[in-house]
Amino acid sequence: MKLRLKEISIYLISIILLLSSFYFSIHYFFNKDSVIINFIDSDIHEDFEIEITNNLDDINNFFREYLFIENYLLKRKKNEITIQLKLKQPFAINNLTKEVIFIDNTTAPFKYFNTNYLDTIKLIDISKSSIYINNYLNENYYDLFSLFDIRQIEYIDERRYNLVLTNDRIVMLPKVIDSKLLYFIKNNIDLIDKSTNYKKFLDLRNFHNKTIRLK
């Protein structure tokens, strides 16, 4: 009789352990699948969001490969994860190379971004290779954009830039973009705009030799 009770006890304990294991496995499975991941104010493509989601366990190393992400914030709260990404400042997009060019010369393929974000970048880089932003342009592009209504930009011979304006006129910049050049433009832009000769281009390439051309 005692042996029989012992067998029953062992059997019941085994059943209890089996059921407990089954319960915790199911509980873990459903909790794992029910984690909600929210991207806040996201400018990235949903496919890249999924890729990020699949690498949450090693997110620091994962983001090191994506230099266009300036920083990120990740918050965990029970079964919810909130992710907020801050991208670097975009400069232009190049439709030939299918890249976004950021102000620090970082580039990234279109595929990482959603369409709405790409549409917010108004400047088009028409260079054959994605534009390189040299120190002259980096230091003075705000002034240039305040003086001209620029639609496109092109990097020429890896040394200087052409600006294509919204009225299709072209401004040919010299290699050196400095305070003297900007001062001249600021003080003569109205006169230049009214010139009947200024139909196609304003050539400033030889400005530092005190020569400009209008056509």
N, CA, C and O of each residue as an XYZ file, in Angstrom:
860
protein
N       0.825     -1.194      0.000
C       0.000      0.000      0.000
C       0.873      1.264      0.000
O       0.625      2.204     -0.756
N       1.886      1.269      0.850
C       2.804      2.404      0.896
C       3.505      2.607     -0.436
O       3.714      3.738     -0.874
N       3.862      1.511     -1.069
C       4.520      1.578     -2.374
C       3.589      2.185     -3.406
O       3.993      2.994     -4.241
N       2.364      1.784     -3.329
C       1.358      2.299     -4.261
C       1.183      3.814     -4.106
O       1.117      4.543     -5.095
N       1.108      4.276     -2.852
C       0.985      5.701     -2.587
C       2.205      6.476     -3.083
O       2.091      7.585     -3.605
N       3.348      5.873     -2.909
C       4.585      6.506     -3.362
C       4.586      6.675     -4.880
O       4.993      7.717     -5.395
N       4.130      5.647     -5.590
C       4.062      5.694     -7.045
C       3.092      6.774     -7.515
O       3.353      7.509     -8.468
N       1.951      6.842     -6.804
C       0.947      7.854     -7.161
C       1.513      9.260     -6.918
O       1.323     10.166     -7.728
N       2.219      9.423     -5.776
C       2.804     10.721     -5.447
C       3.829     11.160     -6.499
O       3.846     12.312     -6.935
N       4.672     10.217     -6.889
C       5.681     10.513     -7.915
C       5.002     10.885     -9.235
O       5.423     11.803     -9.939
N       3.944     10.145     -9.542
C       3.198     10.382    -10.787
C       2.583     11.791    -10.769
O       2.668     12.530    -11.750
N       1.960     12.147     -9.629
C       1.313     13.457     -9.513
C       2.328     14.596     -9.579
O       2.100     15.626    -10.214
N       3.444     14.378     -8.909
C       4.504     15.397     -8.931
C       5.024     15.604    -10.356
O       5.278     16.728    -10.787
N       5.172     14.494    -11.068
C       5.637     14.570    -12.463
C       4.650     15.352    -13.321
O       5.035     16.183    -14.143
N       3.351     15.062    -13.105
C       2.308     15.762    -13.855
C       2.329     17.259    -13.539
O       2.220     18.104    -14.429
N       2.474     17.560    -12.246
C       2.501     18.964    -11.819
C       3.691     19.703    -12.433
O       3.564     20.827    -12.920
N       4.854     19.037    -12.397
C       6.056     19.652    -12.974
C       5.896     19.859    -14.474
O       6.295     20.889    -15.016
N       5.305     18.864    -15.140
C       5.089     18.959    -16.582
C       4.140     20.101    -16.923
O       4.381     20.876    -17.848
N       3.046     20.187    -16.149
C       2.074     21.247    -16.380
C       2.668     22.622    -16.071
O       2.396     23.598    -16.770
N       3.479     22.685    -15.016
C       4.121     23.955    -14.659
C       5.065     24.423    -15.764
O       5.094     25.593    -16.146
N       5.837     23.450    -16.261
C       6.773     23.773    -17.337
C       6.023     24.243    -18.577
O       6.418     25.203    -19.239
N       4.942     23.548    -18.871
C       4.126     23.913    -20.024
C       3.538     25.322    -19.839
O       3.529     26.124    -20.773
N       3.050     25.611    -18.634
C       2.441     26.911    -18.340
C       3.450     28.045    -18.507
O       3.157     29.054    -19.148
N       4.632     27.877    -17.931
C       5.632     28.943    -18.004
C       6.155     29.129    -19.427
O       6.499     30.238    -19.836
N       6.207     28.029    -20.168
C       6.638     28.138    -21.562
C       5.630     28.933    -22.376
O       5.997     29.816    -23.152
N       4.354     28.610    -22.190
C       3.297     29.327    -22.905
C       3.256     30.786    -22.466
O       3.099     31.693    -23.284
N       3.399     30.993    -21.160
C       3.381     32.351    -20.622
C       4.527     33.185    -21.211
O       4.330     34.339    -21.591
N       5.711     32.598    -21.283
C       6.864     33.290    -21.855
C       6.650     33.571    -23.334
O       6.958     34.656    -23.829
N       6.114     32.569    -24.031
C       5.905     32.703    -25.471
C       4.964     33.859    -25.792
O       5.253     34.690    -26.653
N       3.840     33.902    -25.091
C       2.860     34.955    -25.371
C       3.346     36.317    -24.909
O       3.077     37.323    -25.565
N       4.044     36.364    -23.808
C       4.592     37.646    -23.363
C       5.637     38.167    -24.332
O       5.705     39.366    -24.605
N       6.445     37.260    -24.846
C       7.491     37.634    -25.793
C       6.882     38.182    -27.075
O       7.341     39.191    -27.611
N       5.842     37.506    -27.561
C       5.207     37.925    -28.803
C       4.367     39.184    -28.640
O       4.086     39.872    -29.621
N       3.971     39.487    -27.427
C       3.080     40.622    -27.221
C       3.828     41.923    -26.906
O       3.204     42.931    -26.576
N       5.147     41.902    -27.006
C       5.918     43.127    -26.791
C       5.573     44.131    -27.890
O       5.620     43.811    -29.077
N       5.231     45.329    -27.480
C       4.862     46.388    -28.414
C       6.066     47.302    -28.607
O       6.646     47.795    -27.639
N       6.437     47.524    -29.864
C       7.575     48.387    -30.174
C       7.067     49.600    -30.949
O       6.480     49.465    -32.022
N       7.297     50.762    -30.400
C       6.844     52.008    -31.012
C       8.036     52.852    -31.445
O       8.962     53.077    -30.666
N       8.008     53.316    -32.690
C       8.996     54.276    -33.174
C       8.348     55.660    -33.152
O       7.313     55.876    -33.783
N       8.952     56.583    -32.432
C       8.386     57.914    -32.250
C       8.921     58.871    -33.319
O      10.131     58.987    -33.511
N       8.004     59.553    -34.012
C       8.382     60.547    -35.037
C       9.430     59.971    -35.982
O      10.451     60.602    -36.254
N       9.172     58.799    -36.464
C      10.177     58.092    -37.247
C      10.248     58.602    -38.686
O       9.226     58.773    -39.350
N      11.477     58.842    -39.154
C      11.727     59.223    -40.544
C      12.300     58.062    -41.355
O      12.614     58.219    -42.535
N      12.434     56.911    -40.726
C      13.068     55.788    -41.406
C      12.018     54.848    -41.992
O      10.863     54.838    -41.565
N      12.435     54.074    -42.960
C      11.544     53.148    -43.660
C      11.147     51.999    -42.731
O      11.911     51.598    -41.853
N       9.940     51.483    -42.944
C       9.439     50.420    -42.065
C      10.310     49.169    -42.123
O      10.400     48.444    -41.132
N      10.949     48.897    -43.254
C      11.839     47.729    -43.345
C      13.058     47.892    -42.435
O      13.538     46.927    -41.840
N      13.545     49.125    -42.341
C      14.676     49.388    -41.450
C      14.225     49.346    -39.995
O      14.998     48.942    -39.127
N      13.002     49.750    -39.714
C      12.454     49.627    -38.361
C      12.429     48.160    -37.931
O      12.771     47.836    -36.793
N      12.021     47.275    -38.846
C      11.994     45.838    -38.536
C      13.409     45.336    -38.268
O      13.634     44.540    -37.356
N      14.362     45.811    -39.072
C      15.761     45.401    -38.886
C      16.272     45.838    -37.514
O      16.974     45.087    -36.837
N      15.917     47.046    -37.114
C      16.298     47.538    -35.782
C      15.663     46.671    -34.704
O      16.320     46.292    -33.735
N      14.379     46.358    -34.877
C      13.647     45.534    -33.914
C      14.317     44.176    -33.726
O      14.345     43.639    -32.619
N      14.851     43.631    -34.799
C      15.497     42.317    -34.729
C      16.893     42.368    -34.101
O      17.517     41.331    -33.874
N      17.371     43.569    -33.826
C      18.723     43.708    -33.255
C      18.728     44.469    -31.930
O      19.734     45.078    -31.564
N      17.622     44.435    -31.224
C      17.518     45.191    -29.975
C      18.488     44.681    -28.902
O      18.915     45.447    -28.039
N      18.833     43.402    -28.955
C      19.721     42.842    -27.934
C      21.156     43.351    -28.061
O      21.942     43.270    -27.116
N      21.489     43.879    -29.250
C      22.846     44.406    -29.457
C      22.753     45.742    -30.200
O      23.460     45.978    -31.180
N      21.874     46.595    -29.712
C      21.514     47.804    -30.446
C      22.667     48.786    -30.588
O      22.766     49.472    -31.605
N      23.538     48.869    -29.594
C      24.670     49.805    -29.675
C      25.598     49.464    -30.835
O      25.958     50.329    -31.633
N      25.976     48.202    -30.917
C      26.840     47.777    -32.017
C      26.125     47.880    -33.360
O      26.743     48.201    -34.375
N      24.844     47.613    -33.362
C      24.073     47.680    -34.601
C      24.093     49.101    -35.169
O      24.319     49.281    -36.365
N      23.863     50.099    -34.335
C      23.781     51.476    -34.813
C      25.131     52.044    -35.233
O      25.184     53.048    -35.943
N      26.216     51.419    -34.806
C      27.536     51.907    -35.202
C      27.756     51.834    -36.713
O      28.595     52.553    -37.256
N      27.026     50.993    -37.368
C      27.153     50.858    -38.822
C      26.381     51.944    -39.572
O      26.586     52.127    -40.772
N      25.500     52.664    -38.883
C      24.618     53.624    -39.541
C      24.952     55.027    -39.050
O      24.358     55.542    -38.103
N      25.928     55.626    -39.732
C      26.502     56.889    -39.271
C      25.555     58.068    -39.431
O      25.804     59.132    -38.864
N      24.477     57.907    -40.187
C      23.536     59.014    -40.360
C      22.629     59.179    -39.134
O      21.895     60.163    -39.040
N      22.673     58.224    -38.195
C      21.909     58.351    -36.954
C      22.780     59.073    -35.935
O      23.809     58.557    -35.500
N      22.352     60.268    -35.564
C      23.153     61.072    -34.630
C      23.081     60.510    -33.220
O      24.106     60.377    -32.551
N      21.879     60.180    -32.763
C      21.712     59.531    -31.469
C      20.335     58.886    -31.403
O      19.504     59.080    -32.291
N      20.104     58.126    -30.357
C      18.817     57.453    -30.205
C      18.451     57.359    -28.731
O      19.299     57.440    -27.841
N      17.150     57.184    -28.512
C      16.629     56.997    -27.166
C      15.756     55.756    -27.174
O      14.834     55.631    -27.981
N      16.064     54.830    -26.256
C      15.310     53.587    -26.161
C      14.797     53.418    -24.736
O      15.578     53.411    -23.785
N      13.484     53.282    -24.593
C      12.876     53.106    -23.273
C      12.101     51.795    -23.233
O      11.332     51.482    -24.142
N      12.319     51.030    -22.153
C      11.598     49.779    -21.935
C      10.651     49.953    -20.751
O      11.042     50.457    -19.699
N       9.408     49.531    -20.936
C       8.423     49.604    -19.869
C       7.496     48.400    -19.994
O       6.601     48.358    -20.838
N       7.748     47.410    -19.111
C       6.996     46.155    -19.134
C       7.066     45.538    -20.530
O       8.142     45.150    -20.985
N       5.927     45.447    -21.205
C       5.915     44.798    -22.513
C       5.909     45.820    -23.651
O       5.433     45.532    -24.749
N       6.436     47.005    -23.384
C       6.460     48.051    -24.412
C       7.847     48.663    -24.517
O       8.494     48.964    -23.514
N       8.291     48.840    -25.768
C       9.591     49.466    -26.039
C       9.356     50.669    -26.946
O       8.704     50.559    -27.984
N       9.887     51.801    -26.548
C       9.768     53.019    -27.340
C      11.146     53.414    -27.859
O      12.112     53.485    -27.100
N      11.221     53.670    -29.165
C      12.487     54.023    -29.800
C      12.329     55.358    -30.517
O      11.397     55.553    -31.298
N      13.249     56.269    -30.243
C      13.256     57.559    -30.932
C      14.642     57.795    -31.508
O      15.641     57.758    -30.789
N      14.694     58.038    -32.805
C      15.963     58.250    -33.493
C      16.099     59.711    -33.897
O      15.133     60.338    -34.331
N      17.299     60.241    -33.751
C      17.595     61.577    -34.263
C      18.602     61.424    -35.386
O      19.712     60.936    -35.173
N      18.215     61.840    -36.582
C      19.102     61.748    -37.733
C      19.958     63.010    -37.829
O      19.588     64.066    -37.316
N      21.100     62.882    -38.490
C      21.941     64.052    -38.723
C      21.231     65.014    -39.681
O      20.247     64.651    -40.325
N      21.734     66.218    -39.762
C      21.100     67.239    -40.600
C      21.334     66.922    -42.076
O      22.482     66.835    -42.512
N      20.268     66.749    -42.846
C      20.443     66.454    -44.273
C      20.820     67.711    -45.042
O      20.430     68.817    -44.668
N      21.581     67.538    -46.120
C      21.972     68.660    -46.963
C      21.270     68.583    -48.321
O      20.682     69.562    -48.783
N      21.338     67.417    -48.948
C      20.756     67.267    -50.283
C      20.491     65.790    -50.553
O      20.916     64.914    -49.799
N      19.778     65.537    -51.646
C      19.619     64.167    -52.125
C      20.144     64.082    -53.553
O      20.037     65.035    -54.325
N      20.706     62.943    -53.889
C      21.222     62.712    -55.238
C      20.420     61.575    -55.864
O      20.488     60.431    -55.415
N      19.663     61.903    -56.902
C      18.800     60.905    -57.525
C      19.562     59.948    -58.441
O      19.027     58.915    -58.844
N      20.803     60.289    -58.768
C      21.630     59.390    -59.575
C      22.229     58.285    -58.706
O      22.195     57.109    -59.066
N      22.768     58.676    -57.577
C      23.378     57.696    -56.670
C      22.360     57.114    -55.689
O      22.656     56.159    -54.970
N      21.132     57.709    -55.666
C      20.071     57.268    -54.737
C      20.534     57.361    -53.290
O      20.368     56.434    -52.497
N      21.125     58.523    -52.970
C      21.653     58.722    -51.620
C      21.184     60.048    -51.030
O      20.899     61.013    -51.739
N      21.117     60.049    -49.707
C      20.961     61.293    -48.952
C      22.346     61.719    -48.506
O      23.116     60.911    -47.986
N      22.667     63.013    -48.712
C      23.950     63.540    -48.267
C      23.698     64.419    -47.047
O      22.901     65.356    -47.103
N      24.366     64.120    -45.967
C      24.209     64.888    -44.738
C      25.302     65.948    -44.641
O      26.320     65.868    -45.329
N      25.083     66.942    -43.779
C      25.947     68.116    -43.734
C      27.378     67.775    -43.326
O      28.293     68.551    -43.600
N      27.589     66.625    -42.673
C      28.948     66.216    -42.291
C      29.568     65.275    -43.319
O      30.579     64.626    -43.051
N      28.939     65.207    -44.517
C      29.397     64.363    -45.635
C      29.100     62.873    -45.450
O      29.544     62.052    -46.252
N      28.370     62.525    -44.423
C      27.844     61.166    -44.334
C      26.821     60.964    -45.448
O      26.050     61.874    -45.752
N      26.808     59.792    -46.050
C      25.797     59.473    -47.061
C      25.074     58.191    -46.660
O      25.612     57.359    -45.930
N      23.842     58.048    -47.151
C      23.051     56.855    -46.851
C      22.056     56.613    -47.985
O      21.479     57.567    -48.507
N      21.846     55.355    -48.374
C      20.908     55.032    -49.449
C      19.470     55.420    -49.105
O      19.080     55.448    -47.938
N      18.697     55.718    -50.142
C      17.285     56.076    -49.977
C      16.515     55.023    -49.196
O      15.573     55.356    -48.475
N      16.899     53.759    -49.327
C      16.096     52.657    -48.794
C      15.897     52.735    -47.277
O      14.986     52.104    -46.740
N      16.740     53.502    -46.590
C      16.626     53.577    -45.129
C      15.572     54.589    -44.664
O      15.267     54.658    -43.474
N      15.016     55.371    -45.588
C      14.149     56.478    -45.186
C      12.767     56.367    -45.813
O      12.598     55.803    -46.894
N      11.786     56.916    -45.111
C      10.448     56.902    -45.696
C      10.307     58.049    -46.699
O      11.104     58.988    -46.709
N       9.287     57.951    -47.534
C       9.106     58.910    -48.625
C       8.880     60.323    -48.116
O       9.393     61.282    -48.691
N       8.117     60.456    -47.043
C       7.835     61.788    -46.501
C       9.120     62.508    -46.087
O       9.260     63.714    -46.291
N      10.049     61.760    -45.508
C      11.318     62.365    -45.101
C      12.102     62.823    -46.328
O      12.621     63.940    -46.349
N      12.193     61.979    -47.342
C      12.935     62.331    -48.553
C      12.334     63.561    -49.217
O      13.061     64.385    -49.773
N      11.015     63.691    -49.161
C      10.347     64.832    -49.785
C      10.647     66.154    -49.076
O      10.492     67.224    -49.664
N      11.074     66.081    -47.824
C      11.379     67.319    -47.090
C      12.739     67.905    -47.487
O      13.028     69.064    -47.188
N      13.571     67.103    -48.159
C      14.904     67.567    -48.555
C      14.791     68.192    -49.941
O      14.690     67.482    -50.941
N      14.807     69.497    -49.995
C      14.492     70.222    -51.229
C      15.677     70.383    -52.169
O      15.492     70.506    -53.379
N      16.887     70.385    -51.629
C      18.058     70.597    -52.478
C      18.438     69.303    -53.183
O      18.576     68.252    -52.557
N      18.604     69.401    -54.503
C      18.960     68.226    -55.312
C      20.421     68.336    -55.738
O      20.829     69.324    -56.349
N      21.183     67.333    -55.417
C      22.579     67.245    -55.847
C      22.602     66.557    -57.208
O      22.188     65.404    -57.323
N      23.081     67.251    -58.238
C      23.107     66.670    -59.587
C      24.521     66.236    -59.985
O      24.795     66.013    -61.164
N      25.400     66.119    -59.019
C      26.755     65.630    -59.293
C      26.693     64.158    -59.701
O      25.781     63.436    -59.299
N      27.663     63.720    -60.497
C      27.693     62.322    -60.930
C      27.939     61.389    -59.756
O      27.371     60.299    -59.683
N      28.792     61.827    -58.842
C      28.952     61.139    -57.567
C      28.400     62.063    -56.490
O      28.367     63.281    -56.665
N      27.975     61.489    -55.395
C      27.386     62.330    -54.352
C      28.340     63.445    -53.951
O      29.544     63.232    -53.814
N      27.789     64.627    -53.767
C      28.557     65.848    -53.526
C      29.446     65.720    -52.286
O      29.088     65.061    -51.310
N      30.603     66.363    -52.350
C      31.449     66.519    -51.173
C      31.329     67.961    -50.715
O      31.519     68.878    -51.514
N      31.019     68.178    -49.452
C      30.831     69.521    -48.907
C      32.160     69.970    -48.301
O      32.535     69.540    -47.210
N      32.865     70.842    -49.025
C      34.164     71.285    -48.504
C      33.968     72.367    -47.438
O      32.842     72.780    -47.163
N      35.067     72.816    -46.848
C      34.981     73.773    -45.742
C      34.368     75.101    -46.175
O      33.621     75.722    -45.419
N      34.688     75.535    -47.401
C      34.126     76.795    -47.893
C      32.598     76.721    -47.939
O      31.908     77.623    -47.464
N      32.094     75.656    -48.504
C      30.642     75.515    -48.612
C      30.012     75.297    -47.241
O      28.954     75.848    -46.936
N      30.663     74.503    -46.435
C      30.121     74.201    -45.106
C      29.953     75.478    -44.278
O      28.967     75.632    -43.558
N      30.911     76.379    -44.385
C      30.895     77.592    -43.572
C      29.957     78.667    -44.117
O      29.553     79.569    -43.383
N      29.606     78.573    -45.420
C      28.893     79.696    -46.039
C      27.586     79.326    -46.737
O      26.966     80.176    -47.377
N      27.163     78.066    -46.621
C      25.965     77.705    -47.392
C      24.707     78.411    -46.896
O      23.794     78.645    -47.688
N      24.632     78.756    -45.617
C      23.471     79.501    -45.119
C      23.359     80.855    -45.822
O      22.270     81.262    -46.225
N      24.483     81.543    -45.964
C      24.482     82.835    -46.655
C      24.107     82.676    -48.119
O      23.347     83.482    -48.655
N      24.626     81.655    -48.765
C      24.310     81.427    -50.174
C      22.810     81.162    -50.367
O      22.199     81.641    -51.322
N      22.244     80.399    -49.452
C      20.819     80.077    -49.563
C      19.945     81.294    -49.263
O      18.807     81.375    -49.727
N      20.473     82.230    -48.491
C      19.705     83.448    -48.226
C      19.776     84.412    -49.409
O      18.897     85.259    -49.572
N      20.809     84.289    -50.227
C      20.995     85.186    -51.369
C      20.360     84.664    -52.653
O      19.883     85.438    -53.482
N      20.359     83.336    -52.807
C      19.840     82.728    -54.034
C      18.760     81.703    -53.705
O      18.800     81.036    -52.671
N      17.805     81.601    -54.607
C      16.764     80.584    -54.472
C      17.261     79.328    -55.186
O      16.998     79.131    -56.372
N      17.976     78.491    -54.454
C      18.730     77.375    -55.057
C      17.871     76.123    -55.123
O      17.256     75.719    -54.136
N      17.843     75.518    -56.298
C      17.089     74.278    -56.498
C      18.022     73.064    -56.585
O      17.710     71.989    -56.074
N      19.165     73.255    -57.237
C      20.113     72.156    -57.441
C      21.536     72.652    -57.200
O      21.820     73.846    -57.285
N      22.414     71.713    -56.901
C      23.828     72.034    -56.718
C      24.660     70.946    -57.379
O      24.269     69.779    -57.402
N      25.808     71.335    -57.914
C      26.685     70.363    -58.582
C      28.126     70.617    -58.171
O      28.588     71.758    -58.135
N      28.820     69.544    -57.867
C      30.244     69.618    -57.506
C      31.046     69.433    -58.783
O      30.928     68.405    -59.450
N      31.870     70.435    -59.130
C      32.572     70.463    -60.408
C      34.059     70.207    -60.201
O      34.718     70.906    -59.432
N      34.576     69.208    -60.888
C      36.021     68.922    -60.888
C      36.602     68.777    -59.492
O      37.789     69.028    -59.282
N      35.779     68.376    -58.540
C      36.206     68.163    -57.154
C      36.885     69.391    -56.550
O      37.803     69.276    -55.739
N      36.407     70.581    -56.968
C      37.048     71.791    -56.443
C      36.088     72.956    -56.240
O      36.352     73.826    -55.409
N      34.977     72.996    -56.982
C      34.062     74.133    -56.862
C      32.629     73.666    -57.163
O      32.381     72.493    -57.440
N      31.672     74.653    -57.096
C      30.265     74.297    -57.211
C      29.534     75.195    -58.215
O      29.868     76.366    -58.395
N      28.529     74.603    -58.857
C      27.536     75.350    -59.612
C      26.219     75.293    -58.862
O      25.843     74.251    -58.326
N      25.520     76.418    -58.827
C      24.196     76.474    -58.224
C      23.167     76.653    -59.331
O      23.309     77.549    -60.163
N      22.143     75.822    -59.355
C      21.053     75.971    -60.313
C      19.870     76.553    -59.549
O      19.393     75.959    -58.581
N      19.400     77.717    -59.988
C      18.336     78.412    -59.284
C      16.966     77.939    -59.769
O      16.862     77.245    -60.780
N      15.943     78.310    -59.056
C      14.587     77.863    -59.406
C      14.127     78.425    -60.748
O      13.223     77.876    -61.377
N      14.754     79.526    -61.189
C      14.414     80.086    -62.510
C      15.331     79.533    -63.601
O      15.348     80.034    -64.725
N      16.101     78.481    -63.251
C      17.004     77.771    -64.164
C      18.296     78.523    -64.495
O      19.108     78.031    -65.279
N      18.492     79.682    -63.921
C      19.783     80.335    -64.076
C      20.847     79.573    -63.291
O      20.548     78.917    -62.293
N      22.077     79.666    -63.752
C      23.188     78.966    -63.108
C      24.168     79.983    -62.531
O      24.564     80.936    -63.202
N      24.546     79.763    -61.287
C      25.575     80.587    -60.648
C      26.819     79.721    -60.517
O      26.817     78.707    -59.819
N      27.884     80.138    -61.203
C      29.140     79.399    -61.162
C      30.020     79.992    -60.070
O      30.519     81.109    -60.208
N      30.206     79.262    -59.011
C      30.977     79.765    -57.878
C      32.471     79.510    -58.080
O      32.852     78.538    -58.731
N      33.315     80.378    -57.526
C      34.755     80.103    -57.544
C      35.097     79.038    -56.506
O      34.255     78.652    -55.696
N      36.321     78.580    -56.542
C      36.756     77.586    -55.554
C      36.686     78.169    -54.148
O      36.246     77.503    -53.211
N      37.125     79.421    -54.007
C      37.162     80.067    -52.694
C      35.859     80.834    -52.470
O      35.586     81.827    -53.145
N      35.072     80.367    -51.527
C      33.847     81.065    -51.136
C      34.145     81.745    -49.809
O      34.173     81.101    -48.760
N      34.368     83.052    -49.867
C      34.788     83.762    -48.653
C      33.932     85.003    -48.428
O      32.971     85.244    -49.158
N      34.284     85.784    -47.420
C      33.507     86.967    -47.046
C      33.512     88.014    -48.156
O      32.524     88.727    -48.330
N      34.612     88.118    -48.913
C      34.672     89.100    -50.006
C      33.656     88.766    -51.094
O      32.961     89.645    -51.605
N      33.583     87.506    -51.432
C      32.621     87.079    -52.445
C      31.195     87.331    -51.964
O      30.377     87.877    -52.705
N      30.899     86.940    -50.747
C      29.551     87.107    -50.207
C      29.182     88.576    -50.081
O      28.036     88.954    -50.327
N      30.135     89.399    -49.702
C      29.890     90.840    -49.593
C      29.543     91.424    -50.965
O      28.627     92.237    -51.088
N      30.273     91.008    -51.980
C      30.015     91.488    -53.334
C      28.613     91.088    -53.789
O      27.873     91.905    -54.337
N      28.257     89.837    -53.559
C      26.936     89.362    -53.984
C      25.829     90.110    -53.240
O      24.859     90.555    -53.853
N      25.973     90.245    -51.941
C      24.948     90.924    -51.128
C      24.713     92.355    -51.599
O      23.582     92.840    -51.599
N      25.793     93.026    -52.000
C      25.679     94.428    -52.369
C      25.335     94.644    -53.836
O      25.068     95.770    -54.257
N      25.340     93.568    -54.612
C      25.076     93.725    -56.044
C      23.979     92.798    -56.577
O      23.694     92.793    -57.774
N      23.373     92.023    -55.692
C      22.414     91.025    -56.160
C      21.223     91.663    -56.860
O      20.741     91.132    -57.860
N      20.743     92.787    -56.355
C      19.605     93.452    -57.000
C      19.971     93.934    -58.391
O      19.191     93.778    -59.331
N      21.142     94.512    -58.526
C      21.615     94.984    -59.823
C      21.797     93.814    -60.789
O      21.437     93.902    -61.963
N      22.358     92.722    -60.278
C      22.568     91.533    -61.115
C      21.233     90.969    -61.580
O      21.083     90.612    -62.749
N      20.269     90.888    -60.683
C      18.958     90.341    -61.039
C      18.256     91.159    -62.108
O      17.525     90.618    -62.938
N      18.484     92.471    -62.084
C      17.809     93.355    -63.038
C      18.540     93.453    -64.373
O      18.017     94.016    -65.335
N      19.736     92.911    -64.426
C      20.526     93.000    -65.643
C      19.884     92.190    -66.764
O      19.510     91.033    -66.569
N      19.760     92.799    -67.926
C      19.181     92.101    -69.074
C      20.124     91.023    -69.605
O      19.709     90.130    -70.343
N      21.404     91.117    -69.219
C      22.374     90.118    -69.679
C      22.319     88.833    -68.854
O      22.842     87.795    -69.258
N      21.668     88.927    -67.680
C      21.650     87.775    -66.767
C      20.431     86.911    -67.089
O      19.397     86.989    -66.426
N      20.583     86.093    -68.117
C      19.508     85.207    -68.559
C      19.812     83.751    -68.243
O      18.940     82.987    -67.828
N      21.080     83.387    -68.453
C      21.448     81.976    -68.319
C      22.378     81.704    -67.142
O      22.156     80.774    -66.366
N      23.411     82.514    -67.016
C      24.347     82.221    -65.934
C      25.030     83.469    -65.403
O      25.134     84.494    -66.077
N      25.487     83.338    -64.173
C      26.347     84.330    -63.522
C      27.640     83.610    -63.205
O      27.672     82.704    -62.372
N      28.703     84.018    -63.872
C      29.992     83.334    -63.745
C      30.878     84.096    -62.764
O      31.368     85.181    -63.075
N      31.078     83.527    -61.585
C      31.904     84.151    -60.544
C      33.243     83.431    -60.371
O      33.954     83.662    -59.393
N      33.574     82.580    -61.299
C      34.771     81.750    -61.134
C      36.045     82.577    -61.018
O      36.982     82.179    -60.326
N      36.087     83.730    -61.693
C      37.275     84.582    -61.648
C      37.045     85.832    -60.804
O      37.683     86.865    -61.008
N      36.127     85.715    -59.860
C      35.794     86.868    -59.025
C      37.026     87.425    -58.324
O      37.174     88.643    -58.216
N      37.900     86.567    -57.853
C      39.067     87.048    -57.100
C      40.110     87.708    -58.000
O      41.083     88.295    -57.525
N      39.888     87.600    -59.286
C      40.682     88.390    -60.238
C      39.876     89.601    -60.693
O      40.216     90.253    -61.681
N      38.804     89.892    -59.961
C      37.937     91.039    -60.208
C      37.285     90.965    -61.569
O      37.127     91.973    -62.258
N      36.910     89.751    -61.948
C      36.219     89.539    -63.222
C      35.004     88.651    -62.998
O      35.101     87.576    -62.407
N      33.853     89.125    -63.484
C      32.646     88.272    -63.479
C      32.014     88.362    -64.863
O      32.230     89.327    -65.597
N      31.236     87.347    -65.206
C      30.571     87.351    -66.501
C      29.082     87.082    -66.307
O      28.679     86.312    -65.435
N      28.280     87.733    -67.141
C      26.852     87.510    -67.176
C      26.456     87.083    -68.587
O      27.018     87.554    -69.576
N      25.486     86.190    -68.659
C      24.995     85.819    -69.982
C      23.499     85.544    -69.876
O      22.859     85.212    -70.874
